[in-house]
Amino acid sequence: MKLVPPAFKAKAFTCIFCGVLTSMEWVRLCIPQGFGNGYNHTSRWDCTCNHCSQVSLWLDQGEDFDEAGNRVSLGRLLDPSACVAPLAHIDLPEECKRNFDEAREISVHSARGAAALLRLCLQRLCIQLGGKGKDINEDIAQLVKGGLAPQIQMALDYVRVTGNHAVHPGKISEDDMPEHVGVMFAMINWIVEDLIHRPKLIAEKFEKLPEGVRKQIENRDKPKPNVNGG
């Protein structure tokens, strides 16, 4: 199921309440001036899910520009304080899971903080995959030399880089946006699925083959002696 993180004034995202990816309706809250003098706009907005009709409350935090120079609206979810980021993959190593889970907890309120934690998660994941954990870029390069699939290399580099810049693990980047963070969660889970879960599952299935069959396969794959003596 595709997950789109909530974003202020976004036309559609995965609903905090019902978990459905659907369109949203935004209404700015107003307060009466009194004595029939009209209304004053507030910095609060109601967001109504067009699937379940539940309403969330958001705080308008002004505007900024994205990487392409487009003006974007900034805002923070006030109520409910809920997380819609995906759960960590069951085979994500425990050393990495702590960062992943903490990133989930703060992702709604701080995309930049969540992104910083996810890069720490990636750094520790690279160690589990055989890297040194000192330089993510170098660890990815070593994995590529070892035959890493191009799609997984791209997933690793997506988490490592924001826009045109590499970002050090644990460092806050002003360029991180909520839409980046939602993809980062998914990318880390895909990496674990491809590099940890699938090899583990295949090994478990292979071990269940009869011992005689496994011996035959082992003998088949042994280097053949050179009958010419050369």
C-alpha positions in Angstrom: 0.0 0.0 0.0 1.4 3.4 -1.0 1.9 5.8 2.0 1.9 9.5 1.5 2.9 11.4 4.7 0.6 14.2 5.9 1.6 17.7 4.7 0.1 21.1 5.4 -2.4 22.1 2.7 -1.7 18.9 0.7 -4.6 18.0 -1.5 -4.2 14.3 -0.7 -2.3 12.1 1.8 -2.7 8.9 3.9 -5.3 9.8 6.5 -4.1 9.8 10.1 -7.4 8.3 11.2 -8.5 5.7 8.7 -5.2 5.0 6.9 -6.6 5.5 3.5 -4.8 7.6 0.8 -7.5 10.1 -0.2 -8.2 13.7 -0.9 -8.4 16.3 1.9 -10.5 19.5 2.4 -8.8 22.5 4.1 -10.7 25.3 6.0 -9.0 28.2 7.8 -10.5 28.8 11.2 -11.8 32.3 12.1 -13.0 34.1 15.2 -15.7 36.8 15.3 -14.6 40.4 15.8 -17.8 41.1 17.8 -20.7 43.4 17.2 -21.2 42.2 13.7 -17.9 43.4 12.5 -16.9 40.2 10.7 -14.3 37.7 11.4 -10.5 37.6 11.9 -8.5 34.7 10.4 -6.4 32.6 12.7 -3.3 30.6 12.1 -5.3 27.3 12.7 -6.6 25.2 9.9 -9.1 22.2 9.9 -8.3 19.4 7.6 -11.2 17.0 6.8 -10.6 13.5 5.3 -12.9 12.9 2.4 -13.0 9.2 3.2 -13.8 9.0 6.9 -14.8 12.7 7.6 -12.5 12.9 10.6 -10.9 16.3 11.2 -7.3 17.2 12.2 -6.1 20.5 13.4 -3.0 22.2 11.9 -0.9 25.3 12.7 0.0 27.6 9.8 3.8 28.4 9.9 4.1 30.6 6.9 5.8 29.8 3.6 9.2 28.7 2.2 10.7 27.5 -1.1 11.4 23.9 -2.2 14.4 22.7 -4.2 12.9 23.8 -7.5 12.2 27.3 -6.2 8.5 26.7 -5.8 6.7 28.4 -3.0 5.4 25.9 -0.4 3.1 26.3 2.6 4.6 25.2 6.0 2.5 23.9 8.8 2.5 21.6 11.8 -0.1 19.0 12.9 -1.5 20.0 16.3 -4.2 17.3 16.9 -4.1 14.4 16.9 -0.4 13.7 17.6 -0.3 10.6 15.4 2.3 8.8 13.3 1.6 7.5 9.9 5.1 6.5 9.0 5.5 2.8 8.2 6.7 0.3 10.8 10.3 -0.8 10.7 10.9 -4.0 8.7 10.8 -7.1 10.9 14.5 -7.8 10.0 15.8 -4.3 10.5 18.7 -4.9 13.0 18.0 -3.7 16.6 20.9 -1.3 16.5 19.1 0.5 13.6 15.6 0.1 14.8 16.0 2.5 17.7 16.7 5.3 15.3 14.0 4.3 12.9 11.3 4.1 15.7 12.4 7.5 17.1 12.2 9.0 13.6 8.6 7.6 13.4 7.6 9.3 16.7 8.7 12.7 15.6 8.1 12.6 11.9 4.8 14.4 12.0 6.2 17.3 14.0 9.8 17.5 12.7 10.6 16.2 9.2 14.1 17.5 9.5 14.7 15.8 12.8 13.3 12.5 11.5 15.5 12.7 8.4 18.6 13.1 10.6 17.7 10.0 12.6 17.0 8.0 9.5 20.5 8.8 8.2 21.9 7.6 11.5 19.8 4.4 11.0 21.3 4.0 7.5 24.9 4.5 8.8 24.3 1.7 11.3 22.6 -0.4 8.7 25.7 -0.1 6.5 27.8 -1.5 9.3 25.5 -4.5 9.5 26.0 -5.0 5.7 29.7 -5.1 6.0 30.7 -1.4 5.9 32.8 0.5 8.3 30.1 3.0 9.3 32.4 6.0 9.1 31.5 7.3 5.6 28.2 6.2 4.1 29.3 7.1 0.6 32.4 4.8 0.9 30.3 2.0 2.4 27.8 2.2 -0.6 30.8 2.2 -3.0 32.1 -1.0 -1.4 28.6 -2.6 -1.6 28.4 -1.6 -5.3 31.8 -3.3 -5.9 30.4 -6.4 -4.3 27.6 -6.6 -6.8 24.8 -4.5 -5.2 21.7 -4.1 -7.4 21.5 -0.7 -9.0 18.0 -0.1 -7.5 19.2 -0.7 -4.0 22.2 1.6 -4.6 19.8 4.3 -5.6 17.7 3.7 -2.5 20.8 4.0 -0.3 21.9 7.2 -2.0 18.4 8.7 -1.7 18.5 8.4 2.1 22.1 9.8 2.1 21.4 12.8 -0.1 19.0 15.7 0.2 18.6 17.7 -3.0 22.0 18.3 -4.4 23.9 17.8 -1.2 25.2 14.8 0.9 24.1 15.1 4.5 26.1 13.7 7.4 24.2 11.3 9.7 22.6 13.0 12.6 22.9 16.5 11.0 19.8 18.6 10.4 19.3 19.7 6.8 17.1 22.7 6.0 16.3 21.1 2.6 14.5 18.1 4.2 10.8 18.1 3.5 8.0 15.8 4.8 7.6 14.2 1.4 11.4 13.3 1.4 11.1 11.7 4.9 8.1 9.5 3.8 10.2 8.1 1.0 13.3 7.6 3.3 11.3 5.3 5.6 10.2 3.2 2.6 13.7 3.1 1.1 15.2 1.8 4.3 12.6 -1.0 4.5 13.3 -1.9 0.9 17.0 -2.1 1.5 16.4 -4.5 4.5 14.0 -6.5 2.4 16.5 -7.0 -0.4 19.8 -7.3 1.4 18.7 -9.0 4.7 15.3 -10.6 4.6 15.4 -12.3 1.2 18.8 -13.9 1.7 17.7 -15.0 5.2 14.5 -16.5 3.9 16.3 -18.4 1.0 18.9 -19.8 3.4 16.2 -21.0 5.8 14.3 -22.7 2.9 17.5 -24.3 1.6 18.4 -25.7 5.0 15.1 -27.6 5.0 16.1 -29.6 1.9 17.1 -33.2 2.7 20.8 -33.5 3.6 21.5 -35.8 0.7 20.1 -33.2 -1.8 22.2 -30.5 -0.2 25.4 -32.7 -0.5 24.7 -33.3 -4.2 24.4 -29.6 -4.8 27.6 -28.9 -2.8 29.5 -31.5 -4.9 28.0 -30.1 -8.1 29.3 -26.7 -7.3 32.8 -27.7 -6.2 35.6 -26.6 -8.6 36.3 -29.4 -11.1 39.9 -30.8 -11.2 41.8 -30.0 -14.3 42.2 -33.3 -16.1 44.9 -31.8 -18.4 47.1 -31.0 -15.4 47.5 -27.4 -16.6 
